[in-house]
Amino acid sequence: MEFGLLPPYREGVAADPEWMRGFAGAADRLGFESIYAVEHLLDEHRIPDPIDLLAYLAGVTDRIVLATGVLVLPLHAPVPLAKRLTTLDVLSGGRLRLGVGVGRRREEFEVAGVDFTTRGARTDEMIQALRVIWAADVASFNGRHVAFDGVVSRPRTVRPAGIPIHVGGRSEAAAVRAGRLGDGFQPLDLDDETLTERLRTLWETAVESGRDPDSIELTLSGRLDEVDDAAIASAERFGAARLVLSTRERRLDDAVAQLERFARQYVDAR
């Protein structure tokens, strides 16, 4: 079991360079596996662009995985997004993990000029298009919502297979998408019964798609101050590869102290 971290976004600290440098540096030093950045175009909590934030954190950390959790994929154009992600992947030494979702705030799609009703289909095509760009010397894709021809995009991702793409979401459609297209699945805030149903859907979809369900990583979430042995054991029974834990501490010293306590009990014991 690995442990990732989500900063206290509602406290507005994600846009504070000193706070984030201290938090990410402590997480890196203490052995946490990953740090996650969220995306919202419209928000009152001072949420920065996740790719730019992770690029900043790449420069102040050494080994921790830099993850989006999640990027609202249908709001983006495939070719410039592929370029930005690849650049971050290369400059961080291959530490990027791309968590994606369809988004649920209609107003964000309206200001971006993207049809809210097509976001699911557009997300599917975007996942496929990104992989084509990363894999092909000259990339072309002809979908209903995403299309380009003769694209040469450099640099290349550190891993020949491209950047891992994990599908986030709580719906059955998200589980289907993960089973068909994802390297991982990150269901959000589900009770045990619903999570069991979603994992069954993922498994069945993966098998129907000719994929190995066991190759699709499961990421679950929790609160740093509430996770205990029972919560970790429950996540392990579901087959989770990691828990992404959020903190509500506003003061940096308090947040780091919380990380240190958790690391002594659980990270060092791995």
Summary of the structure (lengths in Angstrom):
residues: 270
radius of gyration: 18.1
end to end distance: 7.7
largest distance: 52.3
contacts: 899
relative contact order: 0.15
helix: 47%
strand: 18%
